[in-house]
Amino acid sequence: DSVNRLRVGFIYQNYVPEFWWFEVLELLRKLFMNGLVIFVHNNPVLKAVLSITWSILLMSGILYYRPYVAWSNNLVSSMTQFQLILTLWVGLVLVLNAQTGLNLLNQQQIVNIMLILNFMAVVATGYIMLDEARSLSKQQIAIQEAERKDKIRHAVTRLWRKAYNHAVYKAMQTNQTGRAFSVPAFLEAVRLHKLELAQAAE
């Protein structure tokens, strides 16, 4: 339905048609992580574990089914889920450090690793976007060039037909063809008659 596509197509247009429901899973993930986990009172560890579990399941589904049309969307979505899982895991470790008093991991090292990984993810995503934009530009240029050549070919064909019809028409007028009737000459005569009528109307 074209009307529905115009209204809500932006939600699922990047998905392979049979995997449109992945957007529903993504919305459920956001609802779960931003809303439902708040009902787990006074247990930040359980909140983190539940969020990590849901993110791992969704990332596994993306890697297995590859629901997006473009491979880059699958890659970026997987990277996003991985970064989210890593962030939740670091938060879980820091919570355990605070609750147990044990120094399970060096906090400064964790922060440095997180910054490096997030920076690498941003750079990789930016590179993918630029590469896609460059490829799309090349494709658009190729399409425009093909369309231009096609228009030129059609224009040349029309001009050649007009010239041929006119030549046959003139030849018929001087009896150089030896034929009583010619379709090109007839078409040219009709064209000239229409032109005369248009000039007379002006």
Contacts in CASP RR format, 6 or more apart in sequence:
PFRMAT RR
TARGET T0000
AUTHOR 0000-0000-0000
METHOD contacts of the structure
MODEL  1
DSVNRLRVGFIYQNYVPEFWWFEVLELLRKLFMNGLVIFVHNNPVLKAVL
SITWSILLMSGILYYRPYVAWSNNLVSSMTQFQLILTLWVGLVLVLNAQT
GLNLLNQQQIVNIMLILNFMAVVATGYIMLDEARSLSKQQIAIQEAERKD
KIRHAVTRLWRKAYNHAVYKAMQTNQTGRAFSVPAFLEAVRLHKLELAQA
AE
5 13 0 8 1.000
11 23 0 8 1.000
12 20 0 8 1.000
12 23 0 8 1.000
14 68 0 8 1.000
14 69 0 8 1.000
14 70 0 8 1.000
14 73 0 8 1.000
15 22 0 8 1.000
15 23 0 8 1.000
15 67 0 8 1.000
15 68 0 8 1.000
15 69 0 8 1.000
16 66 0 8 1.000
16 67 0 8 1.000
16 68 0 8 1.000
16 69 0 8 1.000
19 65 0 8 1.000
19 67 0 8 1.000
22 62 0 8 1.000
22 65 0 8 1.000
22 67 0 8 1.000
25 58 0 8 1.000
26 58 0 8 1.000
29 54 0 8 1.000
29 55 0 8 1.000
29 58 0 8 1.000
32 50 0 8 1.000
32 51 0 8 1.000
32 54 0 8 1.000
33 51 0 8 1.000
33 54 0 8 1.000
33 55 0 8 1.000
37 47 0 8 1.000
37 50 0 8 1.000
37 51 0 8 1.000
40 46 0 8 1.000
40 47 0 8 1.000
40 50 0 8 1.000
44 95 0 8 1.000
45 92 0 8 1.000
45 95 0 8 1.000
45 96 0 8 1.000
45 99 0 8 1.000
48 88 0 8 1.000
48 89 0 8 1.000
48 91 0 8 1.000
48 92 0 8 1.000
48 95 0 8 1.000
49 92 0 8 1.000
51 88 0 8 1.000
52 85 0 8 1.000
52 88 0 8 1.000
52 89 0 8 1.000
52 92 0 8 1.000
55 81 0 8 1.000
55 84 0 8 1.000
55 85 0 8 1.000
55 88 0 8 1.000
56 81 0 8 1.000
56 85 0 8 1.000
58 81 0 8 1.000
59 78 0 8 1.000
59 81 0 8 1.000
59 82 0 8 1.000
59 85 0 8 1.000
61 67 0 8 1.000
62 74 0 8 1.000
62 77 0 8 1.000
62 78 0 8 1.000
62 81 0 8 1.000
63 74 0 8 1.000
63 78 0 8 1.000
66 74 0 8 1.000
67 74 0 8 1.000
68 74 0 8 1.000
68 77 0 8 1.000
70 132 0 8 1.000
72 128 0 8 1.000
72 129 0 8 1.000
72 132 0 8 1.000
75 128 0 8 1.000
76 125 0 8 1.000
76 128 0 8 1.000
79 121 0 8 1.000
79 124 0 8 1.000
79 125 0 8 1.000
80 121 0 8 1.000
83 117 0 8 1.000
83 118 0 8 1.000
83 121 0 8 1.000
86 114 0 8 1.000
86 117 0 8 1.000
87 114 0 8 1.000
90 110 0 8 1.000
90 114 0 8 1.000
93 104 0 8 1.000
93 105 0 8 1.000
93 110 0 8 1.000
94 107 0 8 1.000
94 110 0 8 1.000
96 102 0 8 1.000
96 104 0 8 1.000
97 103 0 8 1.000
97 104 0 8 1.000
97 105 0 8 1.000
97 107 0 8 1.000
161 184 0 8 1.000
162 188 0 8 1.000
162 191 0 8 1.000
164 184 0 8 1.000
165 184 0 8 1.000
165 185 0 8 1.000
165 187 0 8 1.000
165 188 0 8 1.000
165 191 0 8 1.000
166 188 0 8 1.000
168 177 0 8 1.000
168 182 0 8 1.000
168 184 0 8 1.000
168 185 0 8 1.000
168 188 0 8 1.000
169 182 0 8 1.000
169 184 0 8 1.000
169 185 0 8 1.000
169 188 0 8 1.000
169 189 0 8 1.000
169 192 0 8 1.000
171 177 0 8 1.000
171 185 0 8 1.000
172 179 0 8 1.000
172 182 0 8 1.000
172 185 0 8 1.000
END
